[in-house]
Amino acid sequence: MRLKDKVAIITGGASGIGKITAKRFLEEGAKVIIFDIDQSVMDKALEELKQVSENVWSKKVNVADNKEVSENVDSVIKELGEVDIMVANAGITRDSMSHKMDIEKFDSVIDVNLRGSYNSARSVIEHMREKGHGKILFTSSVVGEYGNVGQANYAASKAGVIGMAKSMAKELARKNVQVNVVAPGYTNTDMMQTVPEKVLDMIRAKTPAGRLAKPEEIANAFVFLASEESNYITGHVLSVNGGLTL
């Protein structure tokens, strides 16, 4: 019960890595609030997560809208008294080769992945500074560390998250607020179901571990960084990629 009674917000928590992280947080005793933009997916996730613990709630939030994020975070603080952990995880892809990518595809990914992460973190900073403790965690990607063909927008957003986290870590360290990043490798989530098997075989071949990550393996990294076991770790990028970037 490493997160017993901690209040955690997880953006993009209705599916993929976000949902499994919510499940692991609940198993570790946390109270979890999911922020997501898709109400139907969120309702389904909530039903599933309540089988683990009743201490889970959801709010429909567009993380790209700063006002909407702030108002919903304030609502959580009013309802539950505080926020101990913010996991800025919401993200989208709009893949295209750079010379063919229209500006709307670029902007939408930056708005959700980078601006949305900033909005999420910013909404809890003053609260955590006043309390004198807190954890802000970002989801980056192996793509943010070494790029990927057809994902210039996604790579830019995830590399930006790393730079932003390091800056915030320096700003908040003396206030006992740790800011860290998890950078997953290719993970066996629903998003990967659309990837052709031939491409997946190439990814496995390039990965020293020889396989994709299990979502639980990424979620476990978030559990560690959200717990008091990581209190002297800040500004760190925890790469969970089976050795892909070695």
N, C-alpha and C positions, 0 to 999 in steps of 0.2 A: 504493500500500500504506500508506495513512494510519493504519491500525489494526493494523499488523503485530505479531503475537504478543500483542496485548491480549486479555484474557479478559473476555468480555461475557456477561451474563445478560440474556435478553429474555423477559419474562413475556407470556403470550398470544402466543407466538411461532410457533404452529403454523398460523396462518391470517391472512388479511388483511394489514394494515399490518405486523404483527409478523413474519410470515413473510418478507415482502419486505425488511424491515429486516435480518433475519437473513441473507438472501441477500447484501445489499449489504455487510454487515459482513464476511462470509466473503470476498467479492471484494476487500475492502480489507485482508485478511490477518489478521483476528481469529479467535480461538477462541471459538466461540459455544455457549452452553448455553441451550436452550429450556425454559422452565417453562410447562406448560399442564395443564389439568385433563382434557382429552379424549385418552385414550391412542391411540385409533384414528386420529384426525386428526393427532396428533403423529407417529405412526409413518409416515404417508403423507408428511408434511412433511419428516421426517428423510430419507426415501428420496430425495426431490426435492433437498434441500439438499446431500446428500452428493455429488451430481453436480457441485457447485460446488467443494466442499472436504470432505476427510475430518475436518476439525477442527470437527465439530459433534456435540453430544450433546443428550439430552433427559432431563427428569425430570418425573414426574407430580406436580404441586403445585397445591393449592388456595390461592391467594394470600390469601384471606380468613382463613386459619388462620395466625396469627403463628408458632406453634411449628413448623408444617410448613415454612413459608418459611425460618425461621432454620436449621432442621436441614439443609435442602437446600443453602442457601448455604454453611454450614459444610462440607458434603460437597464442594462445588465447590472451596472454598479448600484443603481437604485433598488433593484429587485433582490440581488444576492449580496450586496454590501461591498464587493470589491471585484477586481480582476487581478489574478496572480500571474496568468500565463496568456500570452497572445501568440497564436500560431498563424502567421500570415501565409496561407497556403494556396489561396484561390489562384487559378491560372487557366489560360486557354492557349490553343495553338491555331494559327492561320498560316499554314505552310505554303511557300512559293519560292522559286528561285529569285534572287535579288533583282535581276533585270526585268522580271515579270511581275513583281509584287506591287500591287497598287497601294497607295498611301493609306487607304482605309484599313487594309489588313495589318499594316505596320502599326498604325495608331491604336487599333483595338487591342492588340497584344500588349503594347506598352501601357495602355490605360488600365487594363486589368492586372497584368503581372507585376508591373513596376509601380505605377501610381497607386494601384489598389493595395500593394504591400506597404507603401509609404503611408497611405491613409489609415490602414489598420494599425500600424505601429504608432503613428502620431496620436491616435485617439486614446492610447493608454499611457503615453509617456508621462504626462503631468501627474496622473493618478499614481503611477508607480514611483515617481520621484518623491511625491509627498509621503507615501507609505514607507519608503526606504527599502523596498525590495520588489523584484519582479523578473519575469523571464519574457523576452521577446524573441520569437523564433521565426525564421524565414525559410521558405522552400525555394531553393535554387534548382540547379540541374547540372548533370555532367555536361550538357550542351552549353551552359553558361561558363564552364571552365575551359572547354576546348573547341567550341563551335560545332556546327553541323550543316551539311549541305541542305539548302532549302529552308533554313530556319534562322535567317539573319535577325528577324524581328524577335523571335523567341530567345535566341542566344543573347541578344542585346538586353532584353528585359531581365534575364536571369543573371547575367554578368553585372548588371546594374544593381540588382538586389544584394550581391556580395559587397560591392563598394559601399552601398548605403548602410548595410549592417555593420561594417567595420567602422564607419564614421559614427554611427549611433553608439556603438560599443565604447568608443573613446569618450563620447559625451556623457554617458550614463554610468560608467564604471564606479565613480566615487559615490554614486547614489545607490550602490548595491543592486543595480539592475543589469542583468547579463543579456547580451544580444548575440545570438549565434545563428548559424545557417546549416541546414542539411541539404546536401547536393546529391540527390539520388541518381543512380545510373538507370539503365533501362529496366523498368519494373513491370511485373506481370499484372497489370490492371486492365480494366475494361477498355481503356484507350488503346492498348496494344492489340486488342482483338481485330482491329482494322488493318493492322500491318501484315503484309503478305509473309507467309511462312519462309519464303526464300530470304527475305530481308532479316527476319528473326534469326535464321540460321547464321547469317553473316555477323549479326551482333553477338551471338553466342560464341562464334569462332574468334572474335576480336577480344572477348572478355576472358581474362585468365581463369576466372572461376568457372567458365564454360556454361553459364546459364543466366537467365534474367533474375532480378531480385524478387523476392516475395514481398508483398506490401507490408507484412508484419516486420520484416527486417528494416524497412525504412521507418516505420512507426516506432520501433524500439529505440532508434537514434533520437527521435523526438522525446520519448519518455526520459531518457538519460539527461538530455539537455534541459528538460523542464523540471527535473528533480533537483534537490539540494546537493546531490552528488557532484553536480557540475558548477558549484558556486564560484570556483576560481577559474572558470573557463569563460572567456568572452572574446568576441571578435573572431571566433573560429569558424572555419568551414569544414564540416564533417562530411567527407565524401564517402558515400555508401554505394560503391559501384563495382564490387567484385574485382577490383584491380584494373579496370578499363583504362584509367589514365596513367598507369605506370609506364 
